[in-house]
Amino acid sequence: MNAVSATACSDFVQFFRSWITNPRQVSAIAPSGETLARIMTREIAMENGRVLELGPGTGVFTRALLSRGIDEADLTLIEFGSKFADVLKERFPHARVLQMDASRIAQCGLFENSPFGAVVSGLPLLSMPPLMITGIVGGAFSVLKSGGAFYQFTYGPRCPVPRYILDRLGLDAVCVGGTVRNLPPASVYRISRRKPLEVSPRKHRYRSRDVNADIATLAAELAARSNAMEAAGTESRL
């Protein structure tokens, strides 16, 4: 067995063990394939500058980014799992690897003066509650340059970010590709900022959005909705 095959086998074993331990945190039984990695990263080039990767796992998308010409030192990898984080630090010693919750990006204060040109996400959004998705996507856009995009893959039939969250954050999602040569088959979405038209008596002009304010407002609404549902459930049991 050559080194590449040995690494792939090791990655599969580690991914499968993580899936067995926590299937909601790791949504697939195997790492993403190279075909999916190429689709996820094909619109990203060296000119994009710094890239933020969420949930890199064993680094399949990370390697694809490096093959696109992205400098390893321009990569910031956010990984929640400690075992995956250790693997990433060993494999990509020049990248910035942070073991943290990706939904805390907007609150952590680590990226205020260092905006990213693109975000690549391998996170299992389909298995996450709306409040966490809002924190992840909204937080990512709070540190994303104007014109930058958020790339997310999914095993589902549509974008894993619910429409009402996209609408509230002023975002659009477009499917940019997919592959059946992945386990399981997957689609890739590019999520980007809208430019909502504001009409004034004098002229038409585009206005920017305060993403952090939108996150805070939506988070409060979702928390209130969750509390109301919990209270209703409690009353029904009395």
Phi, psi and chi 1 to 4 in degrees:
 res  aa     phi    psi   chi1   chi2   chi3   chi4
   1 MET       -  125.8 -178.4 -178.8  -65.0      -
   2 ASN   -77.7  175.2   60.0   35.5      -      -
   3 ALA   -63.5  -39.3      -      -      -      -
   4 VAL   -64.9  -44.9  174.4      -      -      -
   5 SER   -65.2  -38.6  -63.1      -      -      -
   6 ALA   -63.9  -40.8      -      -      -      -
   7 THR   -65.2  -44.1  -61.7      -      -      -
   8 ALA   -61.5  -41.9      -      -      -      -
   9 CYS   -65.0  -43.2 -177.6      -      -      -
  10 SER   -62.0  -42.0  174.5      -      -      -
  11 ASP   -63.0  -41.8  -73.4   -6.6      -      -
  12 PHE   -62.2  -44.7  175.4   82.9      -      -
  13 VAL   -61.9  -44.9  171.0      -      -      -
  14 GLN   -66.6  -40.5 -177.7  164.0   -9.7      -
  15 PHE   -64.8  -44.1 -136.0   89.5      -      -
  16 PHE   -63.8  -41.2 -175.4   74.4      -      -
  17 ARG   -63.3  -41.0  -74.9  175.9  175.9  170.3
  18 SER   -65.2  -38.8  -62.5      -      -      -
  19 TRP   -64.6  -41.4  178.0   76.5      -      -
  20 ILE   -62.5  -41.6  -70.2  -67.3      -      -
  21 THR   -69.8  -43.0  -57.2      -      -      -
  22 ASN  -146.0   80.0 -166.4  -20.7      -      -
  23 PRO   -63.8  -22.2   22.9  -33.7      -      -
  24 ARG   -78.0  -29.2  -65.6 -168.5   65.3 -177.2
  25 GLN   -83.2  -35.6 -178.1  179.7  -40.1      -
  26 VAL  -115.5  106.4 -178.8      -      -      -
  27 SER   -83.9  -13.1   61.2      -      -      -
  28 ALA  -121.0  156.4      -      -      -      -
  29 ILE   -85.3   -7.7   63.6  172.6      -      -
  30 ALA  -143.9  156.1      -      -      -      -
  31 PRO   -62.4  156.6  -17.7   30.2      -      -
  32 SER   -62.6  148.5  -61.5      -      -      -
  33 GLY   -82.7  168.7      -      -      -      -
  34 GLU   -66.2  -33.8  -67.5 -176.5    1.9      -
  35 THR   -63.0  -45.8  -58.7      -      -      -
  36 LEU   -63.0  -39.8  176.1   58.9      -      -
  37 ALA   -61.7  -39.0      -      -      -      -
  38 ARG   -66.3  -40.4  -74.5 -165.3  -64.7  -89.1
  39 ILE   -66.3  -40.9  -62.3  172.0      -      -
  40 MET   -62.8  -31.5  -79.3  -76.3  -75.4      -
  41 THR  -112.3   -0.6   59.9      -      -      -
  42 ARG   -68.7  -20.1   65.6 -173.8  176.0 -170.3
  43 GLU   -91.3   -1.7  -65.5 -173.6   -7.3      -
  44 ILE  -101.3  130.7  -57.9  173.6      -      -
  45 ALA  -131.4  171.5      -      -      -      -
  46 MET   -55.5  -31.6 -173.5  168.7   48.9      -
  47 GLU   -65.8  -18.5  -68.3   74.0   18.3      -
  48 ASN   -68.4  -21.6  -71.5   96.0      -      -
  49 GLY    80.4 -138.5      -      -      -      -
  50 ARG   -69.0  141.3  -58.8  175.4   67.9 -108.3
  51 VAL  -125.1  136.5  176.5      -      -      -
  52 LEU  -105.1  126.3  176.9   63.8      -      -
  53 GLU  -115.5  130.4 -173.5  177.1   -4.9      -
  54 LEU  -108.8  127.3  -50.1  178.9      -      -
  55 GLY    64.7   54.7      -      -      -      -
  56 PRO   -68.4  -21.2  -15.3   29.0      -      -
  57 GLY    64.1 -118.0      -      -      -      -
  58 THR   -94.2   -1.5   57.2      -      -      -
  59 GLY    99.1   23.3      -      -      -      -
  60 VAL   -62.9  -48.4  175.6      -      -      -
  61 PHE   -70.1  -31.8  -63.5  158.7      -      -
  62 THR   -61.1  -45.9  -46.4      -      -      -
  63 ARG   -63.4  -37.1  -70.7 -168.5  -67.7  -88.6
  64 ALA   -65.5  -37.6      -      -      -      -
  65 LEU   -64.1  -41.5  -73.0  166.9      -      -
  66 LEU   -63.1  -38.5  -65.8  176.5      -      -
  67 SER   -68.7  -19.2   71.1      -      -      -
  68 ARG   -83.5   -2.1  -66.7  -73.5  -59.4  161.9
  69 GLY    99.9    3.3      -      -      -      -
  70 ILE   -70.7  131.0  -53.9  -60.7      -      -
  71 ASP   -68.9  135.0 -166.1  -50.3      -      -
  72 GLU   -56.8  -34.6 -173.3  173.8  -46.7      -
  73 ALA   -69.6  -14.9      -      -      -      -
  74 ASP   -92.5    6.4  -74.7  -27.7      -      -
  75 LEU  -101.2  132.3  -65.9  175.7      -      -
  76 THR  -116.6  121.7  -65.6      -      -      -
  77 LEU  -112.7  119.0  -45.2  177.8      -      -
  78 ILE  -105.4  115.8  -67.7 -178.3      -      -
  79 GLU  -131.8  128.7  174.3   57.3   54.2      -
  80 PHE   -80.0  -37.2 -174.7   77.4      -      -
  81 GLY   -75.1  128.6      -      -      -      -
  82 SER   -66.0  -38.1   59.2      -      -      -
  83 LYS   -67.1  -43.3  -68.2 -177.3  178.8  179.2
  84 PHE   -64.2  -40.3  -74.8  137.6      -      -
  85 ALA   -60.7  -40.4      -      -      -      -
  86 ASP   -64.1  -41.0  -70.7  -19.1      -      -
  87 VAL   -62.3  -44.4  169.2      -      -      -
  88 LEU   -63.3  -40.8  -65.8  167.2      -      -
  89 LYS   -63.4  -35.2  -70.3  175.2 -177.4  176.8
  90 GLU   -74.1  -40.7 -179.5  179.3  -12.0      -
  91 ARG   -80.2  -30.2  -68.1 -177.3  177.1  176.9
  92 PHE  -128.3   71.6  -50.5  104.1      -      -
  93 PRO   -64.9  -20.7   23.2  -34.0      -      -
  94 HIS   -92.9   -8.6  -58.6  -64.7      -      -
  95 ALA   -83.4  159.4      -      -      -      -
  96 ARG   -91.7  111.9 -175.4 -175.1 -172.2 -172.8
  97 VAL  -107.5  122.8 -180.0      -      -      -
  98 LEU  -120.4  123.4  -58.7  172.9      -      -
  99 GLN   -90.6  105.0 -174.4 -172.2  -14.9      -
 100 MET  -162.4  171.2   60.1  175.4  -75.2      -
 101 ASP   -82.9  119.6 -177.8  -12.5      -      -
 102 ALA   -64.4  -19.2      -      -      -      -
 103 SER   -75.4   -5.0   67.3      -      -      -
 104 ARG  -102.7   13.1  -55.3  -66.1  -62.2  171.1
 105 ILE   -55.7  -46.7  -67.6  173.0      -      -
 106 ALA   -69.1  -23.5      -      -      -      -
 107 GLN   -99.4  -13.9  -68.0   79.8   35.2      -
 108 CYS   -75.9  -23.1   69.8      -      -      -
 109 GLY    73.3   16.5      -      -      -      -
 110 LEU   -91.1  -13.3  -64.0  174.6      -      -
 111 PHE  -125.8   19.3  -45.6  111.2      -      -
 112 GLU   -60.8  -36.2  -66.8  176.9   -5.8      -
 113 ASN  -111.3   20.8  -60.8  -45.3      -      -
 114 SER  -142.4   72.2   52.7      -      -      -
 115 PRO   -66.4  152.7   25.7  -35.3      -      -
 116 PHE  -102.8  154.6  -64.3   93.2      -      -
 117 GLY   -88.8  -21.5      -      -      -      -
 118 ALA  -159.7  155.8      -      -      -      -
 119 VAL  -126.3  132.1  176.4      -      -      -
 120 VAL  -117.8  124.4  173.6      -      -      -
 121 SER  -120.2  125.3  171.4      -      -      -
 122 GLY  -108.4   18.9      -      -      -      -
 123 LEU   -76.2  145.2  -64.3  172.6      -      -
 124 PRO   -82.6   73.4   31.0  -35.1      -      -
 125 LEU   -61.4  -29.7  -62.7 -172.6      -      -
 126 LEU   -61.6  -25.8  -76.9  177.4      -      -
 127 SER   -98.0    8.3   63.1      -      -      -
 128 MET  -105.8  150.8  -64.8 -179.5  178.7      -
 129 PRO   -72.6  157.5   25.1  -33.9      -      -
 130 PRO   -54.7  -39.3  -26.2   35.0      -      -
 131 LEU   -63.0  -39.3 -175.4   57.1      -      -
 132 MET   -69.8  -41.2 -176.7  171.4  -71.4      -
 133 ILE   -60.1  -42.1  -64.5  173.9      -      -
 134 THR   -61.2  -44.3  -58.7      -      -      -
 135 GLY   -63.5  -39.2      -      -      -      -
 136 ILE   -69.7  -54.2  -69.4  168.8      -      -
 137 VAL   -69.8  -47.9  178.0      -      -      -
 138 GLY   -63.3  -40.6      -      -      -      -
 139 GLY   -62.5  -40.8      -      -      -      -
 140 ALA   -62.0  -41.9      -      -      -      -
 141 PHE   -71.7  -20.3  -85.9   91.6      -      -
 142 SER   -72.5  -16.7   73.3      -      -      -
 143 VAL  -117.9   13.3  -61.7      -      -      -
 144 LEU  -101.0  135.3 -168.9   60.2      -      -
 145 LYS   -62.4  156.6  -67.8  178.6 -178.5  177.2
 146 SER   -58.9  130.1  175.5      -      -      -
 147 GLY    90.3   -8.8      -      -      -      -
 148 GLY   -76.9  161.5      -      -      -      -
 149 ALA  -130.0  156.5      -      -      -      -
 150 PHE  -111.0  121.4 -178.7  111.9      -      -
 151 TYR  -106.9  126.3  -65.0   89.3      -      -
 152 GLN  -135.0  132.9  174.5   70.9   50.0      -
 153 PHE  -102.5  161.6   79.7   91.0      -      -
 154 THR  -150.9  153.3 -178.4      -      -      -
 155 TYR   -95.7   -3.4  -57.6  128.1      -      -
 156 GLY   -88.9  177.6      -      -      -      -
 157 PRO   -83.0   -7.3   31.0  -36.3      -      -
 158 ARG  -146.7  175.5   59.6 -177.3   63.3   85.1
 159 CYS   -56.9  132.4  179.4      -      -      -
 160 PRO   -75.1   -8.1   29.1  -36.0      -      -
 161 VAL   -92.0  115.8 -178.8      -      -      -
 162 PRO   -55.1  148.0  -26.0   35.5      -      -
 163 ARG   -57.4  -39.7  169.8   53.7   58.1 -176.6
 164 TYR   -69.1  -27.3   70.6   91.9      -      -
 165 ILE   -73.4  -42.8  -66.5  178.9      -      -
 166 LEU   -57.8  -45.6  -67.8  171.7      -      -
 167 ASP   -62.5  -44.2  -70.6  -18.6      -      -
 168 ARG   -65.1  -37.3  174.0   53.8   63.6   87.6
 169 LEU   -87.2   -0.9  -64.4  178.7      -      -
 170 GLY    70.2   43.4      -      -      -      -
 171 LEU  -121.7  155.2  -55.8  173.6      -      -
 172 ASP  -122.3  148.1  -81.1  -36.3      -      -
 173 ALA  -124.1  132.8      -      -      -      -
 174 VAL  -130.7  131.8  177.0      -      -      -
 175 CYS   -73.6  123.5 -176.6      -      -      -
 176 VAL  -111.4    6.6  -65.7      -      -      -
 177 GLY   156.6  175.2      -      -      -      -
 178 GLY  -169.6  169.1      -      -      -      -
 179 THR  -150.6  141.7  175.9      -      -      -
 180 VAL   -93.6   -3.6  -64.8      -      -      -
 181 ARG   -91.4   45.2  -60.9  176.5   62.7 -175.7
 182 ASN  -139.9  156.6 -165.9   73.6      -      -
 183 LEU  -116.5  102.7 -177.2   64.6      -      -
 184 PRO   -81.0  174.5   28.9  -33.7      -      -
 185 PRO   -55.1  147.7  -27.0   36.6      -      -
 186 ALA  -141.0  156.8      -      -      -      -
 187 SER  -120.1  155.1  -61.0      -      -      -
 188 VAL  -119.6  132.2  175.1      -      -      -
 189 TYR  -116.9  138.6  -76.3   83.9      -      -
 190 ARG  -101.1  121.9  179.5 -178.4   64.3 -120.2
 191 ILE  -109.7  128.7  -57.7  174.1      -      -
 192 SER  -141.3  164.6   54.9      -      -      -
 193 ARG   -71.4  141.9  -66.6 -179.0  177.1   93.4
 194 ARG   -83.0  167.0  -62.4  174.9 -170.5  167.6
 195 LYS  -123.0   81.0  -67.0 -177.3  178.3  177.7
 196 PRO   -62.9  137.1   22.6  -32.3      -      -
 197 LEU   -85.8  123.7 -171.4   62.6      -      -
 198 GLU  -101.8  124.3 -179.8 -179.1   44.9      -
 199 VAL   -95.4  127.5 -179.5      -      -      -
 200 SER  -122.1  163.3   68.8      -      -      -
 201 PRO   -60.4  -28.1  -23.0   33.9      -      -
 202 ARG   -91.4  -39.2  -68.5  178.2  -64.8  175.1
 203 LYS  -163.5  170.1   59.6 -179.5  179.3  179.3
 204 HIS   -93.4  137.4  -61.3  -77.3      -      -
 205 ARG  -149.0  154.6   61.6 -174.3  176.1   87.4
 206 TYR   -90.7  141.1  -72.8  100.3      -      -
 207 ARG  -120.2  149.2   60.6 -178.4  176.2   85.2
 208 SER   -87.5  166.7   60.0      -      -      -
 209 ARG  -112.3  146.7  -61.7 -178.0   63.3   92.4
 210 ASP   -90.1   93.3 -175.1  -17.6      -      -
 211 VAL   -62.6  -42.1  175.2      -      -      -
 212 ASN   -62.3  -39.4  -72.8  -31.1      -      -
 213 ALA   -65.3  -39.5      -      -      -      -
 214 ASP   -64.2  -39.9  -73.7  -18.5      -      -
 215 ILE   -61.6  -47.2  -64.8  171.0      -      -
 216 ALA   -61.5  -42.9      -      -      -      -
 217 THR   -65.0  -46.7  -59.2      -      -      -
 218 LEU   -66.8  -38.2 -175.2   53.7      -      -
 219 ALA   -60.5  -42.4      -      -      -      -
 220 ALA   -64.0  -41.6      -      -      -      -
 221 GLU   -64.0  -43.3  -68.5  179.3    2.8      -
 222 LEU   -67.3  -38.1  -69.0  172.6      -      -
 223 ALA   -64.2  -41.9      -      -      -      -
 224 ALA   -64.4  -41.0      -      -      -      -
 225 ARG   -64.0  -42.5 -174.3 -175.5  -52.2  171.4
 226 SER   -63.4  -42.0  177.0      -      -      -
 227 ASN   -64.4  -40.1  -68.8  -23.2      -      -
 228 ALA   -64.8  -41.3      -      -      -      -
 229 MET   -66.3  -38.7  -68.4  175.8   64.3      -
 230 GLU   -66.2  -41.1 -176.7  176.4  -12.2      -
 231 ALA   -64.7  -41.1      -      -      -      -
 232 ALA   -63.8  -38.4      -      -      -      -
 233 GLY   -66.4  -37.2      -      -      -      -
 234 THR   -65.3  -43.0  -59.2      -      -      -
 235 GLU   -64.3  -36.6  -69.1  177.4   -0.4      -
 236 SER   -69.3  -22.7   66.0      -      -      -
 237 ARG   -86.4  -12.9  -67.7 -167.1  -64.0  -89.7
 238 LEU   -78.8      -  -65.2  178.1      -      -
